[in-house]
C-alpha cells in the first residue's frame, strides 16, 4: 500500500544495524539483524550468494524484506502498523507477528496476513485509530517478552526498542497524515 520498507528498515537497523562477523560454525552470529543460519538458508534459496562476512548491506536488506516484510504482507498494512509487525517478525518470527496482529484485531489466527486480516485491521482502525492499534501491539509485545525465559537478561533493551518503534510508528503516521493523505 505505502511502500514503507526503507523507512521501517532504517528504524530496525537503529537497533540491529551493528555488523558482527560470523565465525565459521556459529549459526547464531548476526550481521545487520540476519543470523548466519538465515544467511545460509537465503544462499540455498538463491536469494543471495557468497559469504556473509563479505556481503554488501543490500544483501542483508533483501533477506529481511523477503523473510519478514513480504511474508507478513507489510506493504498492505497501514503506515506505522507495518513497522510494528515487521519489528515483531524480526524479533519473534514472522508467524508470531502475524498471529499477534490477528488476535488483536479479532480475526482468524492462522499466521497468514491476507485479505481477512487486512479487512479486520481496517475495521479496527475505523472503529478506533491507527495509534490505538500501535498501542495494542506494543502492549501485547511487552506481555509476550516479559514471559520469555531470558527476559531478565534482555528486557530493558527490548523495552527500549519497543518504545522506540512505537514512537517511530506514531511519527510515521503523523508524517503520512501531514502530507494530506487520507487516514487509512
N, C-alpha and C positions, 0 to 999 in steps of 0.2 A: 504494500500500500504506500509506504512512505520512502522506502529505500534508505533506511536509517542505520544500516550495518556499520558504516565507517564511524559514525558518532558513538555507537554502542561499543565498538571495538576499542576506540580511544578510551572510553570510560573503563572498560575491562582491563586494558593494559596499564591503567593507572595503578592497579594492584598486582597484576600478573605480567608485567612487562619485562621484568628482570630476566636476563638471559643467564641460565645456569647450564653450562655444557654438560652433556650426558656422557658419563663414562661407560665404556663397554659393559654390557650386562646389567646396567642399572635401569630397569624398566620404568621406575617412577621418577627419575630425574626429569626436570621440567625446563623448557625454554618457551618464553612468551605464552605461558599458560597451556602448553601442549606437552603431555608426558611422552617419554621415549616410547612407551607401548603404543600410544595413539599415533605417534610418528610412524612407527614400523607398520602399523595397520594401514595408514594412508599411503605408504610406499607400496605395500602389497596390492592396494586397490588402484594404483596408478595415479593417485591424486597429486603426489609429489614424488621426487626422486632424490637419491643421494643420501648423504649423512646429515643427521640433524645438526651436528656441531658446525657445519659449514653452510647451512641453508640460509637463504635470504629471508628477511622478515615476512615478505609477501607469502611465502610457503606456509608459515605458521597461521597467517590470516586465512588462507584457503582451508586449512584443516578446521579452524574454529567456525568458519562460515558453513562448511559442509556438515560438521558433526553437531553443531548446536543451533546456529541461526536457521539454516534451511530445514533441519529435521523438526524444529518446533514451529515452522511456518511463521517466523518472526516478521517477515516482510508484510504479512497480512494483519499483524497486530497493531493497535494504535500506538502512536509515539508515547514513550515512557513505559508502557506495558511491554513493548518489545525488549527494552533494556532489562527490565526486571526478570523476564522469562529467560533471556539469553544468559544473564548472570547466574540465575538459578541452574540452568543447564550445565554451565561450565563448572559450577561448584558441586552439584549433586547428581548430575546426569540428566540428559535431555528427557528421559522418560519421567523422572521425578518432577521436573519442572512442568511438564505438560499436565501430569496428574494433579499437581498442586493447583494450577490455574483452573482446571476443570472442577475440582472440589469447591474452589472459592466462588465460581460463577454458577454453580448448581447444574452442571450438565453431566452427561455420561462420562465416567472416568475410565478412559481406555488408553491413555498415554499418547494419543494422536491429536494434534491440534488441527482440526479440519473444519468444514463448514458449520457443524453443530456447535462446536466450541466457539468459533468466531461469532456466531449469532448470539450465543449466551454472553460473550464478552460485551458485545454491542448492547444487549438488553440491560446488563448490569450497569454499564456506563450511562445509558439513557435514564435509568432509574436513580442513579446516584451521580458519579463523576469518575473521570479517569483517575483523579487524585485519590479517591476513595478506594479504587481497586489497587493502586500502587501501595497504599497504606495496608490493605488487607494482605497483599503478597508479602510485604516487609514483615508484618506481624506473624504470618504463618512461617516465614523463613526463620524468624527468631525462635519460635517454639520448636521447630524441627532441629535447628542447630544446637539448641540447649540440651536436647535429648541424646546427642551423639556421645559416644564413649570418650572421644578425645576433646570434648568441649572445654574441659578445664584448662587445657593447654592452649587452645586456639580461639576461644570465644571472644576475647577482646578484639582481636584482629578481624574476626568475622563480623562482629557488630559494627566496627568502624567502617568496614567495607559496605555493609548493608545500609548504614546511614548515608554514606557517600552515594551509593547507587540510587537510593530513594530521593535524595536531594537533586541528583543529576537528572533523574526521571522527571521530577517536578519542573526543573528548568527547561527540559526538552519540551514539555507540554506548553509551558508559558511562551517559549520562543515560537513554537508552532502556532499557537493562538494569536500571538502578536503579529505574525506575518499576514493575518487577515484570513487564514484558512478556517473553515468551519470546525466547530467542536465535533469530534467523531462520535 
